[in-house]
Amino acid sequence: MMSAFRVEDLPIESQMLTNALNEAQKKMELYFFDMRKQLFEYDEVLNIQREKVYAERRRALLATKTNLSDQMVEYAELTVNDVLQANVDPVSPPETWNLDGLADKMKQYCYMLEDLR
């Protein structure tokens, strides 16, 4: 429109256009602020998980042979409990339990343990 009237070097002075641009800019700033906030929260969760993994790693590296065996038994018990909770609901009737899924997961777990030997 500006080129049709040959006024390309004049500033646009329209309150309606200025308000529309300001609103668009505010919306974009809020959108990107929310994205940065979510990314920061996600990074915090990853840092917490990383610290826990490193603490367990440190604990395993500093353990004596008997302590390491105890830790391995503890990890095995936790893993079996997780598999059970994922496949068996104690409040539901036993007929509805996912026993095939439970058996498959336990087989995977046993194969993994064999590979570690």
Legacy VTK file of the C-alpha trace (Angstrom):
# vtk DataFile Version 3.0
C-alpha trace
ASCII
DATASET POLYDATA
POINTS 117 float
0.000 0.000 0.000
2.869 2.317 0.828
4.491 1.724 -2.563
1.196 2.332 -4.376
1.043 5.858 -2.898
4.833 6.301 -3.272
5.372 7.227 0.375
7.890 4.524 1.259
10.059 6.667 3.509
7.307 8.010 5.762
6.743 6.401 9.175
3.438 4.645 9.754
1.463 6.463 12.410
-1.575 4.412 13.263
-2.614 3.806 16.851
-4.561 0.695 15.845
-1.516 -0.804 14.073
0.782 0.138 16.979
-1.566 -1.520 19.481
-1.846 -4.647 17.329
1.949 -4.911 17.053
2.368 -4.365 20.799
-0.152 -7.115 21.557
1.547 -9.495 19.124
4.915 -8.758 20.711
3.540 -9.361 24.231
2.040 -12.692 23.162
5.317 -13.822 21.613
7.318 -12.734 24.672
4.956 -14.690 26.971
5.144 -17.726 24.706
8.944 -17.772 24.707
9.077 -17.025 28.448
6.893 -20.086 29.097
9.129 -22.194 26.850
12.263 -21.076 28.730
10.550 -21.726 32.063
9.548 -25.263 31.037
13.058 -25.933 29.748
14.524 -24.731 33.048
12.166 -26.987 35.048
13.016 -29.949 32.814
16.733 -29.246 33.294
16.244 -29.171 37.069
14.610 -32.611 36.993
17.477 -33.967 34.887
20.029 -32.524 37.315
18.309 -34.182 40.280
18.247 -37.521 38.462
21.879 -37.120 37.417
22.927 -36.415 41.017
21.116 -39.530 42.237
22.701 -41.726 39.566
26.170 -40.358 40.365
25.589 -40.903 44.084
24.642 -44.547 43.460
27.627 -44.961 41.172
29.925 -43.494 43.814
28.372 -45.785 46.429
29.026 -48.838 44.227
32.592 -47.801 43.402
33.480 -47.258 47.058
31.820 -50.444 48.301
33.713 -53.481 49.505
32.972 -56.845 47.935
30.411 -57.832 50.591
28.787 -54.397 50.536
28.620 -54.539 46.746
26.860 -57.899 46.912
24.335 -56.417 49.328
23.804 -53.481 46.981
23.245 -55.790 44.030
20.638 -57.745 46.010
18.990 -54.452 46.980
18.880 -53.323 43.310
17.479 -56.708 42.281
14.723 -56.491 44.893
13.824 -52.960 43.804
13.700 -54.008 40.165
11.500 -57.030 40.880
9.178 -54.851 42.973
8.911 -52.343 40.102
8.119 -55.125 37.618
5.477 -56.542 39.969
3.851 -53.152 40.535
3.736 -52.515 36.789
2.044 -55.841 35.986
0.054 -56.887 39.075
-2.563 -54.769 40.823
-3.129 -56.292 44.290
-6.621 -54.794 44.627
-7.894 -56.255 41.361
-8.868 -59.911 41.026
-6.031 -62.276 40.074
-7.786 -63.157 36.810
-7.106 -59.630 35.527
-3.384 -59.632 36.321
-1.038 -59.342 33.365
0.859 -62.562 34.055
2.189 -62.870 30.504
3.656 -59.381 30.724
5.070 -60.194 34.148
6.672 -63.398 32.851
8.155 -61.579 29.833
9.630 -58.831 32.005
11.091 -61.333 34.446
12.666 -63.261 31.542
14.215 -60.020 30.266
15.512 -59.305 33.739
17.019 -62.812 34.053
18.700 -62.519 30.636
20.122 -59.166 31.654
21.536 -60.672 34.850
23.103 -63.504 32.878
24.775 -60.988 30.568
26.279 -59.211 33.585
28.040 -62.357 34.789
LINES 1 118
117 0 1 2 3 4 5 6 7 8 9 10 11 12 13 14 15 16 17 18 19 20 21 22 23 24 25 26 27 28 29 30 31 32 33 34 35 36 37 38 39 40 41 42 43 44 45 46 47 48 49 50 51 52 53 54 55 56 57 58 59 60 61 62 63 64 65 66 67 68 69 70 71 72 73 74 75 76 77 78 79 80 81 82 83 84 85 86 87 88 89 90 91 92 93 94 95 96 97 98 99 100 101 102 103 104 105 106 107 108 109 110 111 112 113 114 115 116
